[in-house]
Amino acid sequence: MAKRHRDLLAQLEPVGLNRYQITESDVQTVEKYLSIIQRGLGESTWQELVDFGGPYGTSILIHEIVEIRLLKARGVHPLRQSTRALRRLLAQHVEAHIIAIYEEHLYLQEVLNRLFGVTFEVATLIKANRGDDVDLQLFLESDVGVYIMEEHRVDEARQALARLKGETAS
Amino acid sequence: MRVRRLQRRDEDGVWFDDAYALEDARGQVVFHYNLTWERLGAEINRQLLAEVVPLDEMERVIPASDDLRWQEPELIEAPDLAEFLAALNEACAIPKARPVVQTLAA
């Protein structure tokens, strides 16, 4: 196992890692997965994960590992696919992405409450955490659950996420 | 409306339509992407909302590289627009929302 995967794991948030039983092998799998799906894009989600580390990096890792585990449960082995094949498989199994969005933001909901004592609805956090409404729409149009959107608290949620990322002090 | 396709090169050297930028009548450009773009696609749209970038200058937001290339803008008008975009979404593997419980049970 590469030392950099071990070092990255040490920089992430242990409660989240334990809850999702994430191992060094999972970290290695996520790096490989992202290198396939984002081949040629220049910037990468992997680099964001590494740069943020901490609880926010952990939320990115949770999204990826949940997505990969669900794809495998559906008989798709993502590390054996080409970029072109995988993007079509991801569209066919969009539920893996939607549940990954949900788990990512469920974790963010819990960690924001635990660290800062603030609580936001999952839908509010998705809106605050993405640069557009694509993931929010996919989530709301699925039947994962019934959700409340706190439109008046989206800016507050953005500030809390910025604090979690270490972009602001309070 | 005007559209620019973004093509990506696969491991085997084949170029394929992977995403597109769509410019509305007011000049606002929105980036349409598949799930391989993940958070990056949303960040591009955040950037496009914050700064007006003409369709012809999308290279400023997503630079061309050995593995990415922008095609020339195409002008698409009604009544062909919906059919054109549906085909482009299919080519770019852009997913539609779908009930999760039903899919997992299938």
Interface residues (C-beta under 8 A of the other chain):
Chain A: L34 I37 Q38 R39 G40 L41 G42 E43 S44 T45 E48 I60 S82 T83 R84 L86 R87 R88 L90 A91 H93 V94 E95 H97 I98 I99 R130 G131 D132 V134 D135 Q137 L138 E141 S142 D143 V144
Chain B: R8 R9 D10 E11 D12 V14 F16 D18 Y33 N34 L35 T36 W37 E38 R39 L40 G41 A42 E43 I44 N45 R46 Q47 L49 I62 P63 S65 D66 D67 L68 A93 I94 P95 K96 A97 R98 P99 V100 V101 Q102 T103 L104
